[in-house]
Amino acid sequence: MKSALSVFALGFLAFGLAPRPAVAATASASFGVSATVQATCLVSASAVTSGIYPGAVLNATSGVSVTCTKPTPYNVGLSSGPAPGAAVVTQKMSGSGSGLLAYALASNSQGRVNWGQTVGADTAAGTGNGSPQTLSAQGQVSGGQHVASIGYGDTITVSVTY
C-alpha cells in the first residue's frame, strides 16, 4: 500500500509542478485630452527715417509686423505722438526749443488714408494666420515748412486691438 500511496503522492506532486500556461488579466481606463488656445498678438515696428528735409515733400516708410494666432481678427492703430498740438491728421516731430515739423502717417501706398487709433475708422485691419504679417506705414513730411535747421523726432505707439 505504501507503493500505491507513493505513486499517488508522486503523481499529485508531478501534476502540481507541471508547467501550466500563465493566465494574464487586463484592466483598462481612458482619459480625455484637451487644450484651449488663447488668442494672442505680437507687434513690432521699424523706425521711419526721413533723412534731410529739403523744404519739399519728403517720403519714408516703416514696416509694422503683426503676428496673431489663427484666425484672430485684429486692428492696428498708431498714436499721434506726444508733440504739442499733434493729432492723427497733423502729426508733429519736435525739435529743440519749440520747433515742430508737421508730417503724416498713412496706411496706404498713396499716402491718402491717415493712420490713427479709431477701430473701424482709421486703423488697419487683418486676420491672424500664425505668421508675421507686414503692414507698411507711409510717412510724409509736407513741403513748404519754414522751420529751424535742427533735428526733429517723434515717438509713435503701435497698438493692436484683438
C-alpha positions in Angstrom: 0.0 0.0 0.0 3.0 2.1 0.5 3.9 1.9 -3.1 0.3 2.9 -4.2 0.3 5.8 -1.8 3.8 6.8 -3.0 2.8 6.6 -6.6 -0.3 8.7 -5.9 1.7 11.3 -4.0 4.4 11.5 -6.7 1.7 11.8 -9.4 0.0 14.5 -7.4 3.2 16.4 -6.9 4.2 15.9 -10.6 0.8 17.3 -11.6 1.1 20.3 -9.3 4.7 21.0 -10.5 3.9 20.6 -14.2 4.2 23.8 -16.2 0.9 25.5 -16.9 0.2 28.4 -19.1 0.1 31.8 -17.3 -3.2 33.5 -17.0 -3.0 37.3 -17.5 -5.6 39.8 -16.7 -6.0 43.3 -18.3 -7.7 46.3 -16.8 -8.2 49.5 -18.9 -9.3 53.0 -18.5 -9.5 56.1 -20.7 -8.9 59.8 -20.3 -9.6 62.9 -22.3 -7.0 65.3 -23.7 -7.9 68.9 -24.3 -6.3 72.3 -24.7 -7.5 75.9 -25.2 -5.5 78.2 -27.5 -5.8 81.8 -26.3 -5.9 84.5 -28.9 -2.6 86.5 -28.8 -0.9 89.0 -31.0 2.7 90.3 -31.1 3.7 93.6 -32.8 7.0 95.2 -33.8 7.8 98.2 -36.0 10.8 99.8 -37.7 11.7 103.4 -37.5 10.7 105.9 -40.2 13.9 107.8 -41.1 13.0 110.6 -43.4 16.5 111.9 -43.9 17.3 115.6 -44.6 14.3 117.8 -45.1 14.9 119.9 -48.2 11.8 122.1 -47.8 9.9 119.9 -50.3 7.8 116.8 -49.7 9.8 114.1 -48.1 8.6 110.4 -48.1 9.7 107.5 -45.9 8.3 104.1 -45.0 8.1 101.9 -41.8 7.3 98.3 -41.6 4.8 97.2 -38.9 4.9 93.4 -38.2 1.9 91.8 -36.6 1.8 88.1 -35.6 -1.6 86.8 -34.3 -2.9 83.3 -33.6 -5.1 81.9 -36.3 -7.9 83.1 -37.0 -7.7 86.1 -34.7 -9.1 89.3 -36.2 -7.1 92.4 -35.3 -6.8 96.2 -35.9 -3.5 98.1 -35.8 -3.6 101.7 -34.7 -0.9 104.4 -34.5 -0.8 107.1 -31.9 -0.5 110.8 -32.9 2.7 111.2 -30.8 3.4 113.4 -27.8 4.2 116.7 -29.6 2.0 119.7 -28.6 -1.0 120.0 -31.0 -0.3 116.6 -32.6 -3.3 114.7 -33.9 -3.8 111.9 -36.4 -4.2 114.3 -39.3 -1.5 116.7 -38.1 1.3 114.8 -36.5 4.4 116.7 -35.5 8.0 116.0 -34.8 9.5 118.2 -32.1 12.9 119.7 -32.2 14.9 121.6 -29.6 13.1 124.5 -28.1 9.6 124.8 -29.5 10.4 123.7 -33.1 7.8 121.5 -34.7 7.9 119.8 -38.1 4.5 118.5 -39.4 4.1 115.1 -41.0 1.5 112.4 -41.6 1.5 108.6 -41.5 -0.8 106.7 -43.9 -1.8 103.1 -44.2 -1.9 103.0 -48.0 0.9 103.5 -50.5 -0.7 106.7 -52.0 -0.4 108.3 -48.5 -4.1 109.3 -48.5 -5.5 107.4 -45.6 -4.3 108.8 -42.3 -3.4 106.0 -39.9 -4.9 106.6 -36.4 -6.3 104.7 -33.5 -10.1 104.5 -34.0 -11.1 100.9 -34.8 -13.3 100.8 -37.9 -12.3 104.4 -39.0 -8.6 104.8 -39.4 -6.9 101.6 -38.3 -5.5 98.8 -40.5 -7.5 95.5 -40.1 -6.4 91.9 -40.7 -6.8 88.3 -39.6 -4.0 86.4 -37.9 -2.6 83.3 -39.6 0.1 82.4 -37.0 2.8 84.0 -39.2 4.1 87.6 -39.2 2.1 89.9 -41.4 3.8 93.1 -42.5 1.9 96.4 -42.9 3.5 99.5 -44.4 3.3 102.9 -42.7 3.8 105.6 -45.3 5.4 108.7 -43.7 5.3 112.1 -45.5 6.7 115.4 -44.3 4.8 118.1 -46.2 6.7 120.6 -48.2 6.9 124.4 -47.6 7.5 124.3 -43.9 9.8 127.1 -42.6 11.4 125.6 -39.6 14.8 125.9 -37.8 17.6 123.8 -39.0 17.8 121.3 -36.1 17.0 117.6 -35.7 13.3 116.7 -35.2 11.9 113.5 -33.9 8.7 111.8 -32.6 7.7 108.6 -30.9 4.6 106.7 -32.2 3.0 103.9 -30.3 1.6 101.0 -32.3 -1.4 99.3 -30.7 -3.0 96.1 -31.8 -6.6 95.5 -30.7 -7.8 91.9 -31.0 
